[in-house]
Amino acid sequence: MGVNLGDRMSNETLVNITGQPSIVNVMRRNRLRWFGHVNRAANPDGSTPLIKKSMFSYFHDEKRPSNIGRCKQWEDNILKDINELQIQNWLRLTLDRKKWREAINKNVYVKTGFCKH
């Protein structure tokens, strides 16, 4: 690309020139990809896997501390991501891997045509 450290270009400008997706969109896609993977998980005997139990907080005996305020939890981020991408019926959609990938990859793509040869 012909850019070096001496050009003193901001990261934002460099990302725009290269056509890379924003780090926010990449992190959102990665969170939702893991979420879909865990939601599709199943044990051979039909029981719920431990990772799925912990993700959906199926441990009813555990209490969260009330004296420290409410910390933002992973599932809050997932729900925010799902709302921002306007994904409807995510529970069914995660079961179809191909459709789930299409839904979460909407904002994560690399624009081409920026290379100087």
The first five atom37 places (N, CA, C, CB, O) and aatype in JSON, in Angstrom:
{
  "aatype": [12, 7, 19, 2, 10, 7, 3, 1, 12, 15, 2, 6, 16, 10, 19, 2, 9, 16, 7, 5, 14, 15, 9, 19, 2, 19, 12, 1, 1, 2, 1, 10, 1, 17, 13, 7, 8, 19, 2, 1, 0, 0, 2, 14, 3, 7, 15, 16, 14, 10, 9, 11, 11, 15, 12, 13, 15, 18, 13, 8, 3, 6, 11, 1, 14, 15, 2, 9, 7, 1, 4, 11, 5, 17, 6, 3, 2, 9, 10, 11, 3, 9, 2, 6, 10, 5, 9, 5, 2, 17, 10, 1, 10, 16, 10, 3, 1, 11, 11, 17, 1, 6, 0, 9, 2, 11, 2, 19, 18, 19, 11, 16, 7, 13, 4, 11, 8],
  "atom_mask": [
    [1, 1, 1, 1, 1],
    [1, 1, 1, 0, 1],
    [1, 1, 1, 1, 1],
    [1, 1, 1, 1, 1],
    [1, 1, 1, 1, 1],
    [1, 1, 1, 0, 1],
    [1, 1, 1, 1, 1],
    [1, 1, 1, 1, 1],
    [1, 1, 1, 1, 1],
    [1, 1, 1, 1, 1],
    [1, 1, 1, 1, 1],
    [1, 1, 1, 1, 1],
    [1, 1, 1, 1, 1],
    [1, 1, 1, 1, 1],
    [1, 1, 1, 1, 1],
    [1, 1, 1, 1, 1],
    [1, 1, 1, 1, 1],
    [1, 1, 1, 1, 1],
    [1, 1, 1, 0, 1],
    [1, 1, 1, 1, 1],
    [1, 1, 1, 1, 1],
    [1, 1, 1, 1, 1],
    [1, 1, 1, 1, 1],
    [1, 1, 1, 1, 1],
    [1, 1, 1, 1, 1],
    [1, 1, 1, 1, 1],
    [1, 1, 1, 1, 1],
    [1, 1, 1, 1, 1],
    [1, 1, 1, 1, 1],
    [1, 1, 1, 1, 1],
    [1, 1, 1, 1, 1],
    [1, 1, 1, 1, 1],
    [1, 1, 1, 1, 1],
    [1, 1, 1, 1, 1],
    [1, 1, 1, 1, 1],
    [1, 1, 1, 0, 1],
    [1, 1, 1, 1, 1],
    [1, 1, 1, 1, 1],
    [1, 1, 1, 1, 1],
    [1, 1, 1, 1, 1],
    [1, 1, 1, 1, 1],
    [1, 1, 1, 1, 1],
    [1, 1, 1, 1, 1],
    [1, 1, 1, 1, 1],
    [1, 1, 1, 1, 1],
    [1, 1, 1, 0, 1],
    [1, 1, 1, 1, 1],
    [1, 1, 1, 1, 1],
    [1, 1, 1, 1, 1],
    [1, 1, 1, 1, 1],
    [1, 1, 1, 1, 1],
    [1, 1, 1, 1, 1],
    [1, 1, 1, 1, 1],
    [1, 1, 1, 1, 1],
    [1, 1, 1, 1, 1],
    [1, 1, 1, 1, 1],
    [1, 1, 1, 1, 1],
    [1, 1, 1, 1, 1],
    [1, 1, 1, 1, 1],
    [1, 1, 1, 1, 1],
    [1, 1, 1, 1, 1],
    [1, 1, 1, 1, 1],
    [1, 1, 1, 1, 1],
    [1, 1, 1, 1, 1],
    [1, 1, 1, 1, 1],
    [1, 1, 1, 1, 1],
    [1, 1, 1, 1, 1],
    [1, 1, 1, 1, 1],
    [1, 1, 1, 0, 1],
    [1, 1, 1, 1, 1],
    [1, 1, 1, 1, 1],
    [1, 1, 1, 1, 1],
    [1, 1, 1, 1, 1],
    [1, 1, 1, 1, 1],
    [1, 1, 1, 1, 1],
    [1, 1, 1, 1, 1],
    [1, 1, 1, 1, 1],
    [1, 1, 1, 1, 1],
    [1, 1, 1, 1, 1],
    [1, 1, 1, 1, 1],
    [1, 1, 1, 1, 1],
    [1, 1, 1, 1, 1],
    [1, 1, 1, 1, 1],
    [1, 1, 1, 1, 1],
    [1, 1, 1, 1, 1],
    [1, 1, 1, 1, 1],
    [1, 1, 1, 1, 1],
    [1, 1, 1, 1, 1],
    [1, 1, 1, 1, 1],
    [1, 1, 1, 1, 1],
    [1, 1, 1, 1, 1],
    [1, 1, 1, 1, 1],
    [1, 1, 1, 1, 1],
    [1, 1, 1, 1, 1],
    [1, 1, 1, 1, 1],
    [1, 1, 1, 1, 1],
    [1, 1, 1, 1, 1],
    [1, 1, 1, 1, 1],
    [1, 1, 1, 1, 1],
    [1, 1, 1, 1, 1],
    [1, 1, 1, 1, 1],
    [1, 1, 1, 1, 1],
    [1, 1, 1, 1, 1],
    [1, 1, 1, 1, 1],
    [1, 1, 1, 1, 1],
    [1, 1, 1, 1, 1],
    [1, 1, 1, 1, 1],
    [1, 1, 1, 1, 1],
    [1, 1, 1, 1, 1],
    [1, 1, 1, 1, 1],
    [1, 1, 1, 1, 1],
    [1, 1, 1, 1, 1],
    [1, 1, 1, 0, 1],
    [1, 1, 1, 1, 1],
    [1, 1, 1, 1, 1],
    [1, 1, 1, 1, 1],
    [1, 1, 1, 1, 1]
  ],
  "atom_positions": [
    [[0.82, -1.2, 0.0], [0.0, 0.0, 0.0], [0.86, 1.26, 0.0], [-0.93, 0.0, 1.19], [0.36, 2.35, -0.28]],
    [[2.13, 1.12, 0.3], [3.0, 2.28, 0.29], [2.89, 3.15, 1.53], [0.0, 0.0, 0.0], [3.31, 4.31, 1.5]],
    [[2.34, 2.62, 2.61], [2.2, 3.37, 3.85], [3.23, 2.84, 4.83], [0.75, 3.27, 4.43], [3.39, 1.63, 4.98]],
    [[3.94, 3.75, 5.51], [4.87, 3.32, 6.55], [4.65, 4.15, 7.81], [6.33, 3.44, 6.07], [3.82, 5.06, 7.82]],
    [[5.38, 3.85, 8.86], [5.19, 4.54, 10.14], [5.44, 6.03, 10.03], [6.1, 3.94, 11.19], [4.82, 6.81, 10.77]],
    [[6.32, 6.45, 9.14], [6.63, 7.87, 8.99], [5.47, 8.67, 8.43], [0.0, 0.0, 0.0], [5.48, 9.9, 8.54]],
    [[4.49, 8.03, 7.85], [3.33, 8.74, 7.28], [2.39, 9.27, 8.35], [2.57, 7.82, 6.34], [1.54, 10.11, 8.05]],
    [[2.52, 8.8, 9.57], [1.7, 9.26, 10.71], [0.22, 9.27, 10.37], [2.15, 10.66, 11.14], [-0.45, 10.3, 10.48]],
    [[-0.29, 8.13, 9.96], [-1.69, 7.98, 9.58], [-2.45, 7.34, 10.74], [-1.82, 7.12, 8.29], [-1.95, 6.42, 11.39]],
    [[-3.65, 7.83, 11.01], [-4.44, 7.26, 12.11], [-4.9, 5.85, 11.75], [-5.65, 8.17, 12.43], [-5.01, 5.49, 10.58]],
    [[-5.17, 5.07, 12.77], [-5.67, 3.71, 12.56], [-7.0, 3.74, 11.81], [-5.84, 2.98, 13.9], [-7.26, 2.9, 10.94]],
    [[-7.83, 4.7, 12.14], [-9.14, 4.82, 11.51], [-9.0, 5.06, 10.0], [-9.94, 5.96, 12.16], [-9.72, 4.45, 9.21]],
    [[-8.09, 5.93, 9.63], [-7.86, 6.2, 8.21], [-7.32, 4.97, 7.51], [-6.88, 7.37, 8.05], [-7.74, 4.65, 6.4]],
    [[-6.39, 4.29, 8.15], [-5.8, 3.09, 7.56], [-6.85, 1.99, 7.38], [-4.66, 2.58, 8.44], [-6.85, 1.29, 6.36]],
    [[-7.73, 1.84, 8.35], [-8.8, 0.84, 8.24], [-9.72, 1.19, 7.07], [-9.61, 0.76, 9.56], [-10.15, 0.3, 6.33]],
    [[-10.03, 2.47, 6.91], [-10.89, 2.89, 5.8], [-10.22, 2.65, 4.45], [-11.26, 4.36, 5.94], [-10.88, 2.23, 3.5]],
    [[-8.94, 2.91, 4.36], [-8.21, 2.72, 3.1], [-8.18, 1.24, 2.72], [-6.78, 3.26, 3.21], [-8.38, 0.89, 1.55]],
    [[-7.94, 0.38, 3.7], [-7.82, -1.05, 3.41], [-9.17, -1.74, 3.26], [-7.04, -1.74, 4.5], [-9.24, -2.85, 2.74]],
    [[-10.24, -1.08, 3.71], [-11.57, -1.68, 3.58], [-11.86, -2.72, 4.64], [0.0, 0.0, 0.0], [-12.8, -3.5, 4.49]],
    [[-11.09, -2.74, 5.7], [-11.3, -3.71, 6.77], [-12.54, -3.35, 7.57], [-10.07, -3.77, 7.69], [-12.87, -2.17, 7.71]],
    [[-13.25, -4.35, 8.1], [-14.4, -4.06, 8.96], [-13.93, -3.49, 10.3], [-15.26, -5.34, 9.18], [-12.78, -3.69, 10.69]],
    [[-14.8, -2.81, 10.98], [-14.43, -2.25, 12.29], [-14.24, -3.38, 13.29], [-15.51, -1.24, 12.79], [-14.83, -4.45, 13.17]],
    [[-13.42, -3.12, 14.28], [-13.14, -4.13, 15.31], [-14.42, -4.44, 16.09], [-12.02, -3.65, 16.27], [-14.59, -5.56, 16.58]],
    [[-15.31, -3.47, 16.22], [-16.57, -3.69, 16.92], [-17.39, -4.75, 16.19], [-17.38, -2.36, 17.03], [-17.95, -5.65, 16.81]],
    [[-17.46, -4.63, 14.86], [-18.21, -5.61, 14.08], [-17.56, -6.99, 14.11], [-18.35, -5.14, 12.65], [-18.26, -8.01, 14.12]],
    [[-16.24, -7.03, 14.11], [-15.54, -8.32, 14.17], [-15.79, -8.99, 15.52], [-14.02, -8.13, 13.95], [-16.06, -10.19, 15.57]],
    [[-15.72, -8.23, 16.6], [-15.95, -8.79, 17.94], [-17.41, -9.26, 18.07], [-15.62, -7.75, 19.04], [-17.67, -10.31, 18.66]],
    [[-18.35, -8.49, 17.52], [-19.75, -8.88, 17.57], [-19.94, -10.2, 16.84], [-20.65, -7.78, 16.95], [-20.61, -11.11, 17.35]],
    [[-19.35, -10.32, 15.65], [-19.48, -11.55, 14.88], [-18.89, -12.74, 15.64], [-18.8, -11.4, 13.52], [-19.48, -13.82, 15.66]],
    [[-17.73, -12.54, 16.25], [-17.1, -13.63, 16.99], [-17.92, -14.05, 18.2], [-15.71, -13.21, 17.44], [-18.03, -15.25, 18.49]],
    [[-18.5, -13.08, 18.92], [-19.36, -13.42, 20.06], [-20.57, -14.22, 19.59], [-19.83, -12.15, 20.8], [-20.92, -15.25, 20.18]],
    [[-21.21, -13.75, 18.52], [-22.41, -14.42, 18.02], [-22.08, -15.77, 17.39], [-23.12, -13.54, 17.02], [-22.91, -16.69, 17.43]],
    [[-20.9, -15.9, 16.81], [-20.51, -17.2, 16.25], [-20.37, -18.23, 17.37], [-19.18, -17.08, 15.44], [-20.83, -19.36, 17.25]],
    [[-19.72, -17.83, 18.47], [-19.58, -18.72, 19.62], [-20.95, -19.03, 20.24], [-18.65, -18.09, 20.68], [-21.22, -20.17, 20.62]],
    [[-21.81, -18.03, 20.32], [-23.15, -18.2, 20.85], [-23.92, -19.24, 20.04], [-23.9, -16.87, 20.85], [-24.57, -20.12, 20.61]],
    [[-23.86, -19.15, 18.72], [-24.53, -20.13, 17.86], [-23.97, -21.52, 18.04], [0.0, 0.0, 0.0], [-24.72, -22.5, 18.07]],
    [[-22.65, -21.62, 18.16], [-22.0, -22.92, 18.35], [-22.49, -23.57, 19.64], [-20.46, -22.76, 18.38], [-22.84, -24.75, 19.66]],
    [[-22.51, -22.8, 20.71], [-22.93, -23.34, 22.01], [-24.42, -23.67, 21.99], [-22.63, -22.34, 23.14], [-24.83, -24.68, 22.58]],
    [[-25.22, -22.86, 21.34], [-26.66, -23.13, 21.29], [-26.98, -24.41, 20.52], [-27.39, -21.95, 20.67], [-27.98, -25.07, 20.79]],
    [[-26.12, -24.75, 19.54], [-26.33, -25.99, 18.78], [-25.8, -27.22, 19.53], [-25.66, -25.89, 17.42], [-26.12, -28.35, 19.15]],
    [[-25.01, -27.02, 20.57], [-24.38, -28.13, 21.28], [-25.41, -29.04, 21.93], [-23.41, -27.59, 22.33], [-26.42, -28.58, 22.46]],
    [[-25.14, -30.34, 21.87], [-26.02, -31.33, 22.52], [-25.18, -32.54, 22.91], [-27.19, -31.74, 21.57], [-24.28, -32.95, 22.18]],
    [[-25.49, -33.1, 24.05], [-24.83, -34.34, 24.48], [-25.48, -35.53, 23.78], [-24.91, -34.5, 26.02], [-26.66, -35.47, 23.44]],
    [[-24.72, -36.6, 23.56], [-25.29, -37.78, 22.9], [-26.49, -38.38, 23.65], [-24.21, -38.84, 22.76], [-27.38, -38.97, 23.03]],
    [[-26.5, -38.23, 24.98], [-27.61, -38.8, 25.76], [-28.82, -37.87, 25.84], [-27.13, -39.13, 27.17], [-29.82, -38.21, 26.47]],
    [[-28.74, -36.73, 25.2], [-29.87, -35.8, 25.18], [-29.87, -34.78, 26.3], [0.0, 0.0, 0.0], [-30.72, -33.89, 26.33]],
    [[-28.93, -34.89, 27.23], [-28.88, -33.92, 28.32], [-28.23, -32.62, 27.84], [-28.1, -34.49, 29.54], [-27.56, -32.59, 26.81]],
    [[-28.44, -31.58, 28.6], [-27.88, -30.27, 28.24], [-26.4, -30.22, 28.62], [-28.65, -29.13, 28.94], [-26.05, -30.53, 29.75]],
    [[-25.53, -29.83, 27.69], [-24.1, -29.75, 28.0], [-23.81, -28.66, 29.04], [-23.29, -29.47, 26.72], [-24.55, -27.69, 29.15]],
    [[-22.73, -28.84, 29.79], [-22.36, -27.91, 30.84], [-22.12, -26.51, 30.29], [-21.11, -28.4, 31.56], [-22.51, -25.53, 30.92]],
    [[-21.49, -26.4, 29.13], [-21.22, -25.09, 28.55], [-22.52, -24.36, 28.24], [-20.37, -25.22, 27.28], [-22.61, -23.14, 28.4]],
    [[-23.52, -25.08, 27.8], [-24.82, -24.46, 27.5], [-25.53, -24.08, 28.78], [-25.69, -25.42, 26.67], [-26.19, -23.04, 28.84]],
    [[-25.41, -24.9, 29.8], [-26.0, -24.56, 31.09], [-25.41, -23.28, 31.65], [-25.8, -25.7, 32.09], [-26.13, -22.42, 32.14]],
    [[-24.09, -23.17, 31.56], [-23.47, -21.97, 32.11], [-23.79, -20.74, 31.27], [-21.97, -22.17, 32.19], [-23.94, -19.65, 31.81]],
    [[-23.89, -20.9, 29.95], [-24.19, -19.76, 29.1], [-25.6, -19.24, 29.38], [-24.05, -20.14, 27.63], [-25.8, -18.02, 29.44]],
    [[-26.54, -20.11, 29.53], [-27.92, -19.7, 29.76], [-28.26, -19.61, 31.24], [-28.85, -20.66, 29.08], [-29.42, -19.41, 31.6]],
    [[-27.25, -19.76, 32.11], [-27.41, -19.63, 33.56], [-28.49, -20.53, 34.12], [-27.71, -18.19, 33.92], [-29.42, -20.07, 34.78]],
    [[-28.37, -21.83, 33.86], [-29.33, -22.79, 34.36], [-29.05, -23.22, 35.8], [-29.34, -23.99, 33.47], [-29.7, -24.14, 36.31]],
    [[-28.1, -22.58, 36.47], [-27.78, -22.94, 37.84], [-28.65, -22.09, 38.77], [-26.26, -22.75, 38.14], [-28.26, -20.99, 39.15]],
    [[-29.81, -22.63, 39.13], [-30.79, -21.86, 39.89], [-30.37, -21.65, 41.34], [-32.14, -22.55, 39.84], [-30.86, -20.73, 41.99]],
    [[-29.48, -22.49, 41.86], [-29.07, -22.36, 43.26], [-28.08, -21.22, 43.48], [-28.45, -23.66, 43.74], [-27.92, -20.74, 44.61]],
    [[-27.44, -20.78, 42.42], [-26.43, -19.73, 42.54], [-27.1, -18.35, 42.55], [-25.41, -19.82, 41.39], [-28.03, -18.08, 41.79]],
    [[-26.61, -17.51, 43.43], [-27.12, -16.15, 43.5], [-26.0, -15.18, 43.15], [-27.7, -15.84, 44.9], [-24.84, -15.41, 43.49]],
    [[-26.37, -14.12, 42.49], [-25.39, -13.1, 42.14], [-25.32, -12.11, 43.28], [-25.75, -12.4, 40.81], [-26.33, -11.82, 43.91]],
    [[-24.14, -11.57, 43.56], [-24.04, -10.59, 44.64], [-24.87, -9.34, 44.34], [-22.57, -10.2, 44.87], [-24.79, -8.8, 43.24]],
    [[-25.64, -8.9, 45.31], [-26.52, -7.74, 45.09], [-25.9, -6.45, 45.6], [-27.85, -7.97, 45.78], [-26.38, -5.37, 45.28]],
    [[-24.83, -6.55, 46.39], [-24.27, -5.34, 46.99], [-23.27, -4.61, 46.1], [-23.61, -5.7, 48.28], [-22.82, -3.52, 46.46]],
    [[-22.92, -5.17, 44.96], [-21.92, -4.52, 44.11], [-22.54, -3.92, 42.85], [-20.84, -5.51, 43.73], [-21.8, -3.44, 41.98]],
    [[-23.82, -3.94, 42.73], [-24.46, -3.41, 41.53], [-24.51, -4.47, 40.45], [0.0, 0.0, 0.0], [-23.99, -5.57, 40.61]],
    [[-25.13, -4.13, 39.36], [-25.3, -5.1, 38.27], [-24.21, -4.87, 37.24], [-26.71, -4.98, 37.62], [-24.15, -3.82, 36.6]],
    [[-23.35, -5.86, 37.09], [-22.3, -5.78, 36.08], [-22.87, -6.24, 34.74], [-21.06, -6.65, 36.49], [-23.76, -7.09, 34.69]],
    [[-22.36, -5.68, 33.69], [-22.78, -6.12, 32.36], [-22.28, -7.54, 32.15], [-22.25, -5.16, 31.24], [-21.09, -7.82, 32.31]],
    [[-23.17, -8.41, 31.79], [-22.83, -9.81, 31.63], [-22.76, -10.16, 30.15], [-23.84, -10.71, 32.35], [-23.24, -9.42, 29.29]],
    [[-22.15, -11.29, 29.89], [-21.95, -11.76, 28.53], [-23.27, -11.87, 27.79], [-21.23, -13.08, 28.54], [-23.36, -11.48, 26.62]],
    [[-24.28, -12.41, 28.45], [-25.56, -12.57, 27.77], [-26.21, -11.22, 27.45], [-26.51, -13.4, 28.63], [-26.98, -11.12, 26.5]],
    [[-25.91, -10.18, 28.24], [-26.39, -8.84, 27.91], [-25.78, -8.36, 26.59], [-26.06, -7.85, 29.04], [-26.46, -7.76, 25.76]],
    [[-24.49, -8.63, 26.42], [-23.82, -8.27, 25.17], [-24.42, -9.03, 23.99], [-22.31, -8.54, 25.27], [-24.6, -8.47, 22.91]],
    [[-24.72, -10.31, 24.19], [-25.31, -11.11, 23.12], [-26.67, -10.54, 22.72], [-25.45, -12.59, 23.56], [-26.95, -10.38, 21.53]],
    [[-27.51, -10.24, 23.7], [-28.83, -9.68, 23.39], [-28.71, -8.33, 22.69], [-29.65, -9.53, 24.67], [-29.49, -8.03, 21.78]],
    [[-27.74, -7.52, 23.1], [-27.51, -6.24, 22.44], [-27.08, -6.45, 20.99], [-26.45, -5.42, 23.2], [-27.57, -5.77, 20.09]],
    [[-26.18, -7.41, 20.77], [-25.71, -7.71, 19.41], [-26.86, -8.19, 18.54], [-24.6, -8.77, 19.45], [-26.99, -7.77, 17.39]],
    [[-27.68, -9.07, 19.08], [-28.83, -9.61, 18.32], [-29.79, -8.49, 17.96], [-29.56, -10.7, 19.14], [-30.32, -8.45, 16.84]],
    [[-30.03, -7.57, 18.9], [-30.93, -6.44, 18.63], [-30.33, -5.49, 17.59], [-31.23, -5.67, 19.91], [-31.05, -5.0, 16.72]],
    [[-29.03, -5.22, 17.68], [-28.4, -4.31, 16.72], [-28.4, -4.87, 15.31], [-26.97, -4.01, 17.15], [-28.51, -4.12, 14.34]],
    [[-28.28, -6.19, 15.18], [-28.32, -6.8, 13.86], [-29.75, -7.11, 13.41], [-27.49, -8.07, 13.85], [-29.97, -7.6, 12.31]],
    [[-30.71, -6.81, 14.28], [-32.13, -7.03, 14.01], [-32.41, -8.47, 13.6], [-32.6, -6.08, 12.92], [-33.1, -8.74, 12.61]],
    [[-31.87, -9.4, 14.38], [-32.07, -10.82, 14.13], [-33.34, -11.26, 14.84], [-30.85, -11.67, 14.61], [-33.47, -11.12, 16.05]],
    [[-34.27, -11.79, 14.07], [-35.53, -12.28, 14.61], [-35.43, -13.8, 14.79], [-36.72, -11.9, 13.69], [-34.79, -14.49, 13.99]],
    [[-36.06, -14.31, 15.82], [-36.14, -15.75, 16.08], [-34.75, -16.39, 16.1], [-37.01, -16.43, 15.03], [-34.5, -17.36, 15.38]],
    [[-33.86, -15.85, 16.92], [-32.47, -16.3, 16.97], [-32.35, -17.75, 17.43], [-31.67, -15.41, 17.89], [-31.43, -18.45, 17.02]],
    [[-33.27, -18.21, 18.27], [-33.17, -19.57, 18.78], [-33.25, -20.58, 17.64], [-34.27, -19.84, 19.81], [-32.45, -21.52, 17.59]],
    [[-34.18, -20.41, 16.74], [-34.32, -21.31, 15.6], [-33.2, -21.07, 14.58], [-35.69, -21.12, 14.94], [-32.69, -22.01, 13.98]],
    [[-32.84, -19.81, 14.4], [-31.83, -19.46, 13.41], [-30.46, -20.04, 13.76], [-31.73, -17.95, 13.27], [-29.71, -20.44, 12.86]],
    [[-30.11, -20.1, 15.05], [-28.81, -20.66, 15.43], [-28.7, -22.14, 15.11], [-28.57, -20.43, 16.92], [-27.6, -22.66, 14.94]],
    [[-29.82, -22.82, 15.04], [-29.78, -24.25, 14.75], [-29.4, -24.55, 13.3], [-31.13, -24.88, 15.07], [-28.94, -25.65, 13.0]],
    [[-29.59, -23.6, 12.41], [-29.17, -23.73, 11.02], [-27.88, -22.94, 10.85], [-30.29, -23.23, 10.03], [-27.91, -21.72, 10.71]],
    [[-26.76, -23.64, 10.85], [-25.45, -23.0, 10.87], [-25.25, -22.04, 9.7], [-24.36, -24.04, 10.85], [-24.73, -20.93, 9.88]],
    [[-25.64, -22.45, 8.51], [-25.43, -21.61, 7.33], [-26.21, -20.31, 7.43], [-25.84, -22.36, 6.08], [-25.66, -19.24, 7.16]],
    [[-27.47, -20.37, 7.81], [-28.3, -19.17, 7.93], [-27.8, -18.27, 9.07], [-29.77, -19.54, 8.16], [-27.83, -17.05, 8.96]],
    [[-27.34, -18.9, 10.16], [-26.81, -18.13, 11.29], [-25.56, -17.36, 10.86], [-26.49, -19.06, 12.49], [-25.41, -16.18, 11.19]],
    [[-24.68, -18.03, 10.14], [-23.46, -17.36, 9.66], [-23.8, -16.19, 8.74], [-22.56, -18.37, 8.92], [-23.18, -15.13, 8.82]],
    [[-24.77, -16.36, 7.86], [-25.19, -15.28, 6.97], [-25.71, -14.08, 7.78], [-26.27, -15.78, 5.97], [-25.42, -12.93, 7.47]],
    [[-26.48, -14.37, 8.82], [-27.07, -13.31, 9.63], [-26.02, -12.53, 10.41], [-28.1, -13.89, 10.6], [-26.11, -11.31, 10.52]],
    [[-25.02, -13.22, 10.94], [-24.03, -12.53, 11.78], [-22.9, -11.91, 10.98], [-23.47, -13.48, 12.79], [-22.15, -11.08, 11.51]],
    [[-22.75, -12.29, 9.72], [-21.67, -11.74, 8.89], [-22.09, -10.54, 8.07], [-21.15, -12.8, 7.98], [-21.33, -10.07, 7.22]],
    [[-23.3, -10.02, 8.3], [-23.81, -8.9, 7.5], [-22.86, -7.71, 7.48], [-25.16, -8.47, 8.02], [-22.63, -7.12, 6.42]],
    [[-22.32, -7.34, 8.62], [-21.5, -6.13, 8.71], [-20.0, -6.4, 8.74], [-21.88, -5.36, 9.93], [-19.21, -5.49, 8.96]],
    [[-19.61, -7.65, 8.51], [-18.19, -7.98, 8.58], [-17.76, -8.5, 7.22], [-17.91, -9.03, 9.69], [-17.97, -9.67, 6.88]],
    [[-17.16, -7.64, 6.47], [-16.66, -8.02, 5.15], [-15.48, -7.12, 4.83], [-17.78, -7.89, 4.07], [-15.31, -6.06, 5.42]],
    [[-14.67, -7.55, 3.91], [-13.53, -6.78, 3.48], [-13.8, -6.28, 2.07], [-12.22, -7.62, 3.53], [-14.1, -7.06, 1.16]],
    [[-13.71, -4.98, 1.91], [-13.89, -4.39, 0.59], [-12.64, -4.67, -0.24], [-14.18, -2.85, 0.68], [-11.52, -4.61, 0.29]],
    [[-12.81, -4.97, -1.48], [-11.65, -5.24, -2.33], [-11.38, -4.06, -3.25], [-11.87, -6.52, -3.16], [-12.18, -3.12, -3.34]],
    [[-10.24, -4.13, -3.91], [-9.91, -3.09, -4.88], [-9.04, -1.99, -4.3], [0.0, 0.0, 0.0], [-8.93, -0.92, -4.92]],
    [[-8.41, -2.2, -3.15], [-7.6, -1.17, -2.54], [-6.12, -1.37, -2.78], [-7.87, -1.12, -1.08], [-5.34, -0.45, -2.52]],
    [[-5.7, -2.5, -3.27], [-4.28, -2.81, -3.42], [-3.68, -2.04, -4.61], [-4.07, -4.32, -3.62], [-4.3, -1.89, -5.66]],
    [[-2.45, -1.57, -4.41], [-1.71, -0.93, -5.49], [-0.68, -1.94, -6.01], [-1.02, 0.4, -5.01], [0.22, -2.32, -5.26]],
    [[-0.79, -2.35, -7.22], [0.19, -3.28, -7.78], [1.04, -2.6, -8.81], [-0.5, -4.48, -8.39], [1.92, -3.23, -9.39]]
  ]
}
